Amino acid sequence: MRRYCRRCVQCNRYHRGKLQKQGPLQPVVPGAPLERWYINLTGPQPKSERGHLWILTCMDSFTKWAEAFPLLNKEAETIAKVLVEQVFSRFGVPLSILSDQGKEVDGRIMREVCRMFGIEKLRMTPYKPSTNQVERFHQTLNAILGKTVAEHQKDWDTRLVFALSAYRASRHRATGYSPNFLVLVREMRAPPDVIYGRPETRNDYYSFVEQTQDRLVQAHDCTREQLRRSAGYNKRYYDIGVKPSRFEAGQWVWYFNPRKLQGKQMNWTQQYEGPYLILRMVSSIVAEIQQSSRTKPRVVHVDKLKKFEGEKPRMWPAAMNALSAQSNGGREGATGPYTPSFSANERSASTAEEATRTVWEVRFGSAETID
């Protein structure tokens, strides 16, 4: 009976609830401030009195500094203009930008802008929002806006800047510092400071520069260590619920592709498609799959895959040749749609940390010795 159910097409294509985690977490630890931005587009929101409908959110992976811009539309030209004028011109050009696969943030215009500025454009696999750190920021932003907007919710764009100000002034659990301190090297003046004042320290110009420099380098070093600890904690917590499944090239699988269809009940919709053929394993948790010779290959996370145990379809000639070349070692260096290299990110973090130590020529203390 179990074997019959595992081979049943209708049973395999239907799914309710959360998917089983099959791939362990591979955290990316940033190495320096403002080297990678995570971006995302949310909406449509309730139309504001100024006509805004969308929010473009951006977050730096190291300092957790966040920006949010209200938009009238979600055209790729609008998003590219905001990034250039409001992010790149103020914070400098980053090394990389990561987004989902939406056409507005991952289309031809965005890739051309990244090429002009020498930015590496990264994208995450479909239906895997946990890859993008800015998704977690959305929960915080929505919690603040939910407590401050009016009942008609048409003033959310005017409240956005104040919500961001409150977020940046708050200590972030992952870094141990507020985004304001890691970017501006000081905390912003709060209303109590205006009323009661703040103690003034009298230092000459050169001593102030040296002290500020030491504080910044020590804070960055402490932040790197705190980010490593947070990444390790998150990985241990995430991997508790992982049930590993081994996938390999040449294997047939089902692919989870949820879509909302007009006039149909989602609870009755069969959300698995396939079977798909695994053309190659990009990494231990990312696979490139294709359904037939007439469809385009997809790069997906293994959490969206499920083993196909029915009668295997006939393989098309191009796929047979590709798999044969892989087995013979002929495609070891083949390239495909980009997937972030976690080992490369770790090397980038190590290189950035070493560069900072060399430039400042400071020997750091432990996290407990920092005020």
KEBABA-891788 format. One record per residue (C-alpha): x, y, z; residue in three letters; residue number from 1. Coordinates in pm, 1 decimal. Layout:
! residues N
+----------+----------+----------+------+-----+
!       xx !       yy !       zz ! code ! pos !
+----------+----------+----------+------+-----+
!        X !        Y !        Z !  ala ! NUM !
...
+----------+----------+----------+------+-----+
***
This chain:
! residues 371
+----------+----------+----------+------+-----+
!       xx !       yy !       zz ! code ! pos !
+----------+----------+----------+------+-----+
!      0.0 !      0.0 !      0.0 !  met !   1 !
!    280.7 !    246.0 !     89.1 !  arg !   2 !
!    460.0 !    169.6 !   -234.1 !  arg !   3 !
!    141.3 !    230.2 !   -432.0 !  tyr !   4 !
!     86.6 !    568.8 !   -262.2 !  cys !   5 !
!    447.1 !    673.0 !   -323.4 !  arg !   6 !
!    402.4 !    599.8 !   -694.4 !  arg !   7 !
!     59.2 !    764.4 !   -723.4 !  cys !   8 !
!     79.5 !   1078.7 !   -938.3 !  val !   9 !
!   -213.6 !   1258.0 !   -774.7 !  gln !  10 !
!    -87.6 !   1187.2 !   -423.3 !  cys !  11 !
!    260.9 !   1312.0 !   -504.5 !  asn !  12 !
!    144.9 !   1632.8 !   -670.6 !  arg !  13 !
!    -75.6 !   1737.1 !   -378.4 !  tyr !  14 !
!     73.8 !   1896.0 !    -66.2 !  his !  15 !
!    -54.2 !   2085.3 !    236.2 !  arg !  16 !
!    144.7 !   2265.4 !    503.3 !  gly !  17 !
!    513.8 !   2347.5 !    525.1 !  lys !  18 !
!    774.6 !   2166.0 !    323.0 !  leu !  19 !
!   1024.5 !   1941.4 !    495.2 !  gln !  20 !
!   1369.8 !   2098.3 !    524.5 !  lys !  21 !
!   1615.1 !   1876.0 !    336.4 !  gln !  22 !
!   1924.8 !   2094.1 !    303.8 !  gly !  23 !
!   2131.0 !   2220.9 !    599.3 !  pro !  24 !
!   2167.6 !   2594.4 !    648.7 !  leu !  25 !
!   2475.6 !   2750.4 !    490.6 !  gln !  26 !
!   2508.2 !   3097.3 !    648.1 !  pro !  27 !
!   2694.8 !   3376.6 !    470.4 !  val !  28 !
!   2909.3 !   3584.0 !    706.1 !  val !  29 !
!   2987.4 !   3933.5 !    566.1 !  pro !  30 !
!   3337.3 !   4072.2 !    596.5 !  gly !  31 !
!   3306.8 !   4451.9 !    577.3 !  ala !  32 !
!   3043.8 !   4729.2 !    593.8 !  pro !  33 !
!   2842.1 !   4810.4 !    283.5 !  leu !  34 !
!   2998.3 !   4536.6 !     68.1 !  glu !  35 !
!   2667.9 !   4358.4 !     -1.3 !  arg !  36 !
!   2315.0 !   4497.0 !    -15.4 !  trp !  37 !
!   2000.4 !   4284.5 !      3.5 !  tyr !  38 !
!   1707.0 !   4442.3 !   -183.3 !  ile !  39 !
!   1341.0 !   4355.8 !   -216.9 !  asn !  40 !
!   1015.6 !   4506.2 !   -341.0 !  leu !  41 !
!    697.3 !   4483.0 !   -133.4 !  thr !  42 !
!    341.2 !   4574.9 !   -219.6 !  gly !  43 !
!    103.9 !   4684.7 !   -339.5 !  pro !  44 !
!     33.9 !   4870.2 !    -17.3 !  gln !  45 !
!   -279.5 !   5079.5 !     44.8 !  pro !  46 !
!   -252.5 !   5380.1 !   -188.5 !  lys !  47 !
!   -121.8 !   5669.4 !     17.2 !  ser !  48 !
!   -234.5 !   6030.5 !     -5.6 !  glu !  49 !
!     77.5 !   6097.7 !   -213.4 !  arg !  50 !
!      0.3 !   5811.4 !   -449.7 !  gly !  51 !
!    267.0 !   5567.5 !   -329.8 !  his !  52 !
!    192.2 !   5196.5 !   -364.6 !  leu !  53 !
!    522.2 !   5009.9 !   -330.4 !  trp !  54 !
!    820.4 !   4997.5 !    -93.0 !  ile !  55 !
!   1175.8 !   4925.5 !   -202.9 !  leu !  56 !
!   1370.8 !   4794.3 !     96.0 !  thr !  57 !
!   1749.5 !   4764.8 !    111.8 !  cys !  58 !
!   1971.6 !   4625.7 !    387.4 !  met !  59 !
!   2347.3 !   4607.5 !    433.9 !  asp !  60 !
!   2451.9 !   4257.8 !    537.4 !  ser !  61 !
!   2723.5 !   4371.6 !    781.1 !  phe !  62 !
!   2591.0 !   4674.7 !    967.8 !  thr !  63 !
!   2219.0 !   4587.8 !    921.3 !  lys !  64 !
!   2161.8 !   4946.2 !    809.2 !  trp !  65 !
!   1825.3 !   4955.0 !    630.6 !  ala !  66 !
!   1667.8 !   5188.4 !    378.7 !  glu !  67 !
!   1307.0 !   5191.8 !    258.1 !  ala !  68 !
!   1179.6 !   5407.6 !    -26.6 !  phe !  69 !
!    810.6 !   5460.2 !   -114.9 !  pro !  70 !
!    747.9 !   5423.0 !   -487.6 !  leu !  71 !
!    467.5 !   5528.0 !   -718.9 !  leu !  72 !
!    524.9 !   5224.8 !   -941.5 !  asn !  73 !
!    745.7 !   4917.0 !   -957.2 !  lys !  74 !
!    908.6 !   4974.9 !  -1294.7 !  glu !  75 !
!   1267.9 !   4859.6 !  -1330.4 !  ala !  76 !
!   1376.8 !   5211.3 !  -1434.7 !  glu !  77 !
!   1231.0 !   5358.5 !  -1114.3 !  thr !  78 !
!   1406.6 !   5104.5 !   -893.0 !  ile !  79 !
!   1739.7 !   5147.1 !  -1070.4 !  ala !  80 !
!   1716.5 !   5526.3 !  -1037.5 !  lys !  81 !
!   1645.7 !   5506.2 !   -664.0 !  val !  82 !
!   1937.9 !   5270.4 !   -604.9 !  leu !  83 !
!   2181.9 !   5491.5 !   -794.0 !  val !  84 !
!   2065.4 !   5824.1 !   -649.1 !  glu !  85 !
!   1977.7 !   5719.8 !   -294.3 !  gln !  86 !
!   2207.1 !   5424.7 !   -216.8 !  val !  87 !
!   2516.4 !   5421.6 !   -438.4 !  phe !  88 !
!   2565.6 !   5799.2 !   -426.9 !  ser !  89 !
!   2541.9 !   5810.0 !    -46.1 !  arg !  90 !
!   2706.4 !   5486.0 !     67.1 !  phe !  91 !
!   2929.3 !   5403.3 !   -227.3 !  gly !  92 !
!   2914.0 !   5122.1 !   -480.5 !  val !  93 !
!   2886.6 !   4777.2 !   -315.7 !  pro !  94 !
!   3062.8 !   4461.8 !   -427.3 !  leu !  95 !
!   2738.7 !   4271.3 !   -478.5 !  ser !  96 !
!   2358.9 !   4298.3 !   -464.5 !  ile !  97 !
!   2126.2 !   4008.1 !   -388.1 !  leu !  98 !
!   1755.6 !   3999.0 !   -474.5 !  ser !  99 !
!   1483.1 !   3756.9 !   -572.9 !  asp ! 100 !
!   1409.2 !   3673.3 !   -936.4 !  gln ! 101 !
!   1147.7 !   3943.7 !   -993.1 !  gly ! 102 !
!   1183.5 !   4118.8 !  -1327.6 !  lys ! 103 !
!   1193.7 !   4459.3 !  -1159.0 !  glu ! 104 !
!   1504.0 !   4377.3 !   -953.0 !  val ! 105 !
!   1664.6 !   4103.5 !  -1163.7 !  asp ! 106 !
!   1587.8 !   4204.9 !  -1520.1 !  gly ! 107 !
!   1794.4 !   4341.3 !  -1805.0 !  arg ! 108 !
!   1799.6 !   4699.9 !  -1674.7 !  ile ! 109 !
!   1919.2 !   4603.0 !  -1327.7 !  met ! 110 !
!   2190.4 !   4377.8 !  -1466.8 !  arg ! 111 !
!   2308.7 !   4652.1 !  -1699.4 !  glu ! 112 !
!   2329.7 !   4898.8 !  -1408.0 !  val ! 113 !
!   2529.9 !   4646.8 !  -1207.2 !  cys ! 114 !
!   2761.2 !   4589.1 !  -1503.2 !  arg ! 115 !
!   2825.4 !   4963.5 !  -1540.0 !  met ! 116 !
!   2918.1 !   4998.9 !  -1172.2 !  phe ! 117 !
!   3110.9 !   4672.0 !  -1151.3 !  gly ! 118 !
!   2862.8 !   4512.8 !   -908.4 !  ile ! 119 !
!   2811.4 !   4138.6 !   -891.7 !  glu ! 120 !
!   2436.3 !   4074.3 !   -928.5 !  lys ! 121 !
!   2320.3 !   3773.4 !   -727.6 !  leu ! 122 !
!   1976.5 !   3617.9 !   -709.3 !  arg ! 123 !
!   1820.8 !   3359.5 !   -484.3 !  met ! 124 !
!   1638.7 !   3043.0 !   -582.8 !  thr ! 125 !
!   1258.6 !   3062.0 !   -627.6 !  pro ! 126 !
!   1031.8 !   3046.9 !   -320.6 !  tyr ! 127 !
!   1323.3 !   3063.8 !    -74.9 !  lys ! 128 !
!   1278.1 !   3401.4 !    100.6 !  pro ! 129 !
!   1498.3 !   3301.1 !    394.8 !  ser ! 130 !
!   1799.8 !   3357.1 !    168.1 !  thr ! 131 !
!   1729.3 !   3730.7 !    162.3 !  asn ! 132 !
!   1805.9 !   3896.4 !    496.7 !  gln ! 133 !
!   1578.0 !   4189.5 !    421.4 !  val ! 134 !
!   1275.1 !   3958.6 !    452.1 !  glu ! 135 !
!   1328.4 !   3944.5 !    829.1 !  arg ! 136 !
!   1351.7 !   4323.1 !    838.2 !  phe ! 137 !
!   1003.0 !   4340.8 !    686.4 !  his ! 138 !
!    858.0 !   4190.2 !   1003.6 !  gln ! 139 !
!   1019.6 !   4460.1 !   1215.3 !  thr ! 140 !
!    915.1 !   4735.6 !    976.8 !  leu ! 141 !
!    555.0 !   4613.4 !    963.2 !  asn ! 142 !
!    542.1 !   4592.3 !   1343.5 !  ala ! 143 !
!    649.8 !   4956.7 !   1375.7 !  ile ! 144 !
!    419.2 !   5083.1 !   1101.9 !  leu ! 145 !
!    127.4 !   4884.2 !   1242.0 !  gly ! 146 !
!    156.8 !   5081.9 !   1567.0 !  lys ! 147 !
!    200.4 !   5424.9 !   1411.6 !  thr ! 148 !
!    -12.7 !   5454.1 !   1096.4 !  val ! 149 !
!   -362.7 !   5597.2 !   1106.1 !  ala ! 150 !
!   -669.5 !   5376.3 !   1083.9 !  glu ! 151 !
!   -718.8 !   5457.5 !    715.2 !  his ! 152 !
!   -351.8 !   5354.5 !    652.4 !  gln ! 153 !
!   -303.8 !   5621.6 !    385.3 !  lys ! 154 !
!    -21.4 !   5792.0 !    573.2 !  asp ! 155 !
!    219.8 !   5497.3 !    577.9 !  trp ! 156 !
!    468.5 !   5670.4 !    345.6 !  asp ! 157 !
!    500.4 !   5969.3 !    581.9 !  thr ! 158 !
!    558.2 !   5735.1 !    878.5 !  arg ! 159 !
!    820.7 !   5530.8 !    696.2 !  leu ! 160 !
!   1116.7 !   5759.2 !    770.1 !  val ! 161 !
!   1038.2 !   5763.6 !   1142.5 !  phe ! 162 !
!   1006.6 !   5385.1 !   1151.7 !  ala ! 163 !
!   1349.4 !   5356.1 !    990.5 !  leu ! 164 !
!   1495.1 !   5604.1 !   1238.5 !  ser ! 165 !
!   1368.8 !   5396.4 !   1530.3 !  ala ! 166 !
!   1505.7 !   5076.3 !   1377.4 !  tyr ! 167 !
!   1853.3 !   5219.9 !   1311.5 !  arg ! 168 !
!   1879.0 !   5350.1 !   1667.7 !  ala ! 169 !
!   1802.4 !   5008.4 !   1817.3 !  ser ! 170 !
!   2066.2 !   4751.7 !   1907.6 !  arg ! 171 !
!   2066.2 !   4463.2 !   1659.9 !  his ! 172 !
!   2090.9 !   4115.9 !   1809.1 !  arg ! 173 !
!   2310.2 !   3981.2 !   1529.4 !  ala ! 174 !
!   2578.6 !   4251.3 !   1558.3 !  thr ! 175 !
!   2552.6 !   4370.4 !   1917.1 !  gly ! 176 !
!   2547.1 !   4733.7 !   1798.6 !  tyr ! 177 !
!   2293.8 !   4968.4 !   1648.9 !  ser ! 178 !
!   2317.0 !   5032.7 !   1273.7 !  pro ! 179 !
!   2370.7 !   5401.8 !   1353.0 !  asn ! 180 !
!   2688.3 !   5331.2 !   1546.1 !  phe ! 181 !
!   2839.2 !   5093.3 !   1289.0 !  leu ! 182 !
!   2779.6 !   5335.3 !   1000.2 !  val ! 183 !
!   2801.2 !   5680.2 !   1163.1 !  leu ! 184 !
!   3041.0 !   5586.1 !   1448.3 !  val ! 185 !
!   2805.5 !   5749.1 !   1697.5 !  arg ! 186 !
!   2454.0 !   5724.9 !   1828.5 !  glu ! 187 !
!   2194.5 !   5975.0 !   1712.3 !  met ! 188 !
!   2054.5 !   6234.2 !   1949.4 !  arg ! 189 !
!   1727.9 !   6116.1 !   2098.0 !  ala ! 190 !
!   1451.8 !   6330.2 !   2255.8 !  pro ! 191 !
!   1586.5 !   6270.5 !   2611.1 !  pro ! 192 !
!   1923.6 !   6405.2 !   2496.4 !  asp ! 193 !
!   1757.6 !   6724.6 !   2375.6 !  val ! 194 !
!   1581.2 !   6772.5 !   2709.1 !  ile ! 195 !
!   1854.8 !   6672.1 !   2953.5 !  tyr ! 196 !
!   2159.3 !   6725.4 !   2735.6 !  gly ! 197 !
!   2458.9 !   6499.5 !   2681.8 !  arg ! 198 !
!   2798.1 !   6512.2 !   2854.7 !  pro ! 199 !
!   3051.7 !   6689.5 !   2639.4 !  glu ! 200 !
!   3407.2 !   6565.6 !   2604.3 !  thr ! 201 !
!   3675.6 !   6815.8 !   2517.3 !  arg ! 202 !
!   3936.5 !   6668.9 !   2285.4 !  asn ! 203 !
!   4156.1 !   6822.9 !   2025.5 !  asp ! 204 !
!   4108.5 !   6733.8 !   1661.9 !  tyr ! 205 !
!   4382.5 !   6470.8 !   1631.8 !  tyr ! 206 !
!   4295.4 !   6283.2 !   1948.8 !  ser ! 207 !
!   3930.3 !   6279.1 !   1843.9 !  phe ! 208 !
!   4022.9 !   6126.6 !   1507.6 !  val ! 209 !
!   4241.1 !   5861.0 !   1670.1 !  glu ! 210 !
!   3978.2 !   5767.7 !   1927.5 !  gln ! 211 !
!   3706.6 !   5751.0 !   1664.4 !  thr ! 212 !
!   3927.7 !   5538.3 !   1444.3 !  gln ! 213 !
!   4003.2 !   5295.1 !   1727.1 !  asp ! 214 !
!   3636.9 !   5271.3 !   1826.2 !  arg ! 215 !
!   3530.8 !   5199.9 !   1469.2 !  leu ! 216 !
!   3790.8 !   4928.8 !   1407.9 !  val ! 217 !
!   3719.9 !   4761.6 !   1741.5 !  gln ! 218 !
!   3344.8 !   4776.1 !   1677.9 !  ala ! 219 !
!   3386.2 !   4616.7 !   1334.3 !  his ! 220 !
!   3603.8 !   4340.6 !   1475.1 !  asp ! 221 !
!   3353.1 !   4274.0 !   1753.0 !  cys ! 222 !
!   3070.8 !   4276.4 !   1498.2 !  thr ! 223 !
!   3245.5 !   4014.1 !   1284.0 !  arg ! 224 !
!   3283.5 !   3787.7 !   1584.8 !  glu ! 225 !
!   2922.9 !   3843.8 !   1689.6 !  gln ! 226 !
!   2799.8 !   3771.3 !   1335.8 !  leu ! 227 !
!   2993.3 !   3444.8 !   1335.6 !  arg ! 228 !
!   2837.7 !   3344.0 !   1666.1 !  arg ! 229 !
!   2491.0 !   3439.4 !   1545.5 !  ser ! 230 !
!   2542.3 !   3244.5 !   1223.3 !  ala ! 231 !
!   2652.3 !   2939.3 !   1419.4 !  gly ! 232 !
!   2352.0 !   2965.2 !   1649.7 !  tyr ! 233 !
!   2110.7 !   3005.1 !   1359.5 !  asn ! 234 !
!   2262.4 !   2706.9 !   1180.3 !  lys ! 235 !
!   2231.8 !   2480.8 !   1486.0 !  arg ! 236 !
!   1871.9 !   2589.1 !   1539.2 !  tyr ! 237 !
!   1780.1 !   2550.6 !   1169.8 !  tyr ! 238 !
!   1949.3 !   2213.8 !   1121.0 !  asp ! 239 !
!   1753.0 !   2055.0 !   1406.8 !  ile ! 240 !
!   1452.0 !   2014.9 !   1175.3 !  gly ! 241 !
!   1649.2 !   1906.4 !    866.1 !  val ! 242 !
!   1596.0 !   1557.5 !    725.5 !  lys ! 243 !
!   1867.3 !   1526.9 !    460.0 !  pro ! 244 !
!   1779.1 !   1379.2 !    122.9 !  ser ! 245 !
!   2045.4 !   1294.9 !   -130.4 !  arg ! 246 !
!   1990.0 !   1409.4 !   -487.3 !  phe ! 247 !
!   2221.5 !   1353.0 !   -782.0 !  glu ! 248 !
!   2242.9 !   1426.2 !  -1152.8 !  ala ! 249 !
!   2024.1 !   1199.7 !  -1366.1 !  gly ! 250 !
!   1760.2 !   1157.6 !  -1094.7 !  gln ! 251 !
!   1391.0 !   1231.9 !  -1159.1 !  trp ! 252 !
!   1213.0 !   1449.8 !   -903.0 !  val ! 253 !
!    893.1 !   1641.4 !   -833.3 !  trp ! 254 !
!    926.1 !   2021.8 !   -810.5 !  tyr ! 255 !
!    718.7 !   2234.5 !   -570.3 !  phe ! 256 !
!    587.2 !   2534.7 !   -763.6 !  asn ! 257 !
!    293.7 !   2700.7 !   -580.4 !  pro ! 258 !
!     84.9 !   2939.3 !   -787.9 !  arg ! 259 !
!   -234.7 !   3126.7 !   -711.6 !  lys ! 260 !
!   -480.5 !   3063.0 !   -991.6 !  leu ! 261 !
!   -780.5 !   3288.7 !  -1030.3 !  gln ! 262 !
!  -1109.0 !   3114.9 !   -959.7 !  gly ! 263 !
!   -943.1 !   2812.8 !   -794.4 !  lys ! 264 !
!   -911.5 !   2709.8 !   -430.8 !  gln ! 265 !
!   -547.9 !   2690.5 !   -319.8 !  met ! 266 !
!   -625.7 !   2412.2 !    -73.4 !  asn ! 267 !
!   -735.5 !   2191.3 !   -363.0 !  trp ! 268 !
!   -455.3 !   2282.3 !   -603.8 !  thr ! 269 !
!   -182.4 !   2030.5 !   -683.8 !  gln ! 270 !
!    135.1 !   2231.1 !   -629.2 !  gln ! 271 !
!    403.1 !   1980.0 !   -729.6 !  tyr ! 272 !
!    501.6 !   1965.8 !  -1096.2 !  glu ! 273 !
!    698.5 !   1715.8 !  -1294.1 !  gly ! 274 !
!    867.4 !   1493.2 !  -1311.5 !  pro ! 275 !
!   1185.3 !   1697.2 !  -1364.7 !  tyr ! 276 !
!   1530.4 !   1565.1 !  -1446.6 !  leu ! 277 !
!   1826.6 !   1683.9 !  -1239.4 !  ile ! 278 !
!   2083.4 !   1798.7 !  -1494.2 !  leu ! 279 !
!   2351.1 !   1874.6 !  -1236.2 !  arg ! 280 !
!   2400.8 !   1956.3 !   -869.5 !  met ! 281 !
!   2528.0 !   2314.0 !   -851.3 !  val ! 282 !
!   2602.5 !   2258.6 !   -482.3 !  ser ! 283 !
!   2489.4 !   2023.0 !   -210.4 !  ser ! 284 !
!   2165.3 !   2221.4 !   -166.1 !  ile ! 285 !
!   2106.5 !   2366.8 !   -515.0 !  val ! 286 !
!   2012.0 !   2169.6 !   -827.0 !  ala ! 287 !
!   1956.6 !   2253.6 !  -1191.4 !  glu ! 288 !
!   1646.2 !   2076.5 !  -1325.0 !  ile ! 289 !
!   1457.8 !   2055.0 !  -1653.6 !  gln ! 290 !
!   1123.2 !   1898.7 !  -1737.7 !  gln ! 291 !
!   1172.7 !   1837.2 !  -2110.8 !  ser ! 292 !
!   1376.8 !   1952.4 !  -2407.4 !  ser ! 293 !
!   1112.8 !   2220.3 !  -2477.3 !  arg ! 294 !
!   1140.2 !   2389.0 !  -2136.1 !  thr ! 295 !
!   1413.2 !   2603.7 !  -1985.0 !  lys ! 296 !
!   1631.2 !   2468.5 !  -1703.6 !  pro ! 297 !
!   1565.6 !   2595.5 !  -1351.3 !  arg ! 298 !
!   1800.9 !   2640.5 !  -1059.5 !  val ! 299 !
!   1615.1 !   2544.6 !   -739.9 !  val ! 300 !
!   1674.7 !   2464.0 !   -374.6 !  his ! 301 !
!   1656.4 !   2099.1 !   -269.9 !  val ! 302 !
!   1381.9 !   2184.0 !    -18.5 !  asp ! 303 !
!   1150.0 !   2225.3 !   -319.6 !  lys ! 304 !
!   1227.0 !   1878.1 !   -456.7 !  leu ! 305 !
!   1079.3 !   1537.9 !   -383.9 !  lys ! 306 !
!   1194.7 !   1203.5 !   -519.1 !  lys ! 307 !
!    997.9 !   1062.5 !   -810.6 !  phe ! 308 !
!    927.3 !    692.4 !   -766.2 !  glu ! 309 !
!    700.7 !    621.1 !  -1062.5 !  gly ! 310 !
!    788.1 !    496.2 !  -1406.6 !  glu ! 311 !
!   1078.2 !    706.9 !  -1531.6 !  lys ! 312 !
!   1012.4 !    913.7 !  -1845.2 !  pro ! 313 !
!   1232.2 !    883.5 !  -2149.5 !  arg ! 314 !
!   1537.7 !   1108.9 !  -2140.1 !  met ! 315 !
!   1596.3 !   1346.4 !  -2433.5 !  trp ! 316 !
!   1927.3 !   1332.3 !  -2627.7 !  pro ! 317 !
!   2070.9 !   1665.8 !  -2503.5 !  ala ! 318 !
!   2023.7 !   1564.0 !  -2140.8 !  ala ! 319 !
!   2178.0 !   1223.0 !  -2204.4 !  met ! 320 !
!   2483.7 !   1385.7 !  -2359.2 !  asn ! 321 !
!   2518.5 !   1632.7 !  -2072.0 !  ala ! 322 !
!   2492.4 !   1361.8 !  -1806.8 !  leu ! 323 !
!   2733.4 !   1142.3 !  -1996.8 !  ser ! 324 !
!   2984.4 !   1426.2 !  -2018.0 !  ala ! 325 !
!   2954.5 !   1485.4 !  -1643.9 !  gln ! 326 !
!   3012.3 !   1120.9 !  -1563.4 !  ser ! 327 !
!   3325.3 !   1129.7 !  -1781.8 !  asn ! 328 !
!   3449.1 !   1444.9 !  -1612.2 !  gly ! 329 !
!   3406.9 !   1655.8 !  -1922.4 !  gly ! 330 !
!   3182.1 !   1917.9 !  -1763.3 !  arg ! 331 !
!   3360.2 !   1980.9 !  -1435.7 !  glu ! 332 !
!   3400.4 !   2347.5 !  -1520.7 !  gly ! 333 !
!   3062.8 !   2400.5 !  -1686.0 !  ala ! 334 !
!   2879.0 !   2713.3 !  -1588.3 !  thr ! 335 !
!   2509.0 !   2775.2 !  -1544.0 !  gly ! 336 !
!   2274.3 !   3026.3 !  -1380.9 !  pro ! 337 !
!   2453.2 !   3194.7 !  -1095.6 !  tyr ! 338 !
!   2427.3 !   3058.5 !   -744.1 !  thr ! 339 !
!   2612.2 !   3227.3 !   -457.3 !  pro ! 340 !
!   2932.2 !   3053.6 !   -355.2 !  ser ! 341 !
!   2938.8 !   3034.0 !     20.6 !  phe ! 342 !
!   3303.8 !   2942.5 !     33.7 !  ser ! 343 !
!   3380.5 !   3250.6 !   -173.5 !  ala ! 344 !
!   3182.9 !   3466.6 !     67.4 !  asn ! 345 !
!   3372.8 !   3324.9 !    359.8 !  glu ! 346 !
!   3702.2 !   3400.6 !    183.8 !  arg ! 347 !
!   3576.0 !   3754.5 !    116.7 !  ser ! 348 !
!   3501.3 !   3800.9 !    486.0 !  ala ! 349 !
!   3845.1 !   3676.2 !    583.8 !  ser ! 350 !
!   4015.9 !   3899.1 !    327.0 !  thr ! 351 !
!   3821.8 !   4207.8 !    437.4 !  ala ! 352 !
!   3904.1 !   4145.5 !    801.5 !  glu ! 353 !
!   4273.8 !   4105.2 !    725.9 !  glu ! 354 !
!   4271.6 !   4419.7 !    514.8 !  ala ! 355 !
!   4114.8 !   4618.3 !    797.2 !  thr ! 356 !
!   4376.3 !   4496.9 !   1040.3 !  arg ! 357 !
!   4655.2 !   4592.2 !    800.1 !  thr ! 358 !
!   4521.7 !   4939.4 !    727.0 !  val ! 359 !
!   4457.0 !   5042.1 !   1083.2 !  trp ! 360 !
!   4748.7 !   4848.7 !   1235.0 !  glu ! 361 !
!   4555.1 !   4788.0 !   1551.9 !  val ! 362 !
!   4564.2 !   4479.0 !   1767.9 !  arg ! 363 !
!   4209.2 !   4415.0 !   1884.7 !  phe ! 364 !
!   4086.0 !   4310.0 !   2224.7 !  gly ! 365 !
!   3804.4 !   4067.2 !   2301.1 !  ser ! 366 !
!   3435.6 !   4154.9 !   2277.9 !  ala ! 367 !
!   3410.4 !   4176.6 !   2654.9 !  glu ! 368 !
!   3664.2 !   4460.6 !   2674.1 !  thr ! 369 !
!   3469.0 !   4692.8 !   2442.7 !  ile ! 370 !
!   3248.1 !   4955.2 !   2601.9 !  asp ! 371 !
+----------+----------+----------+------+-----+
***
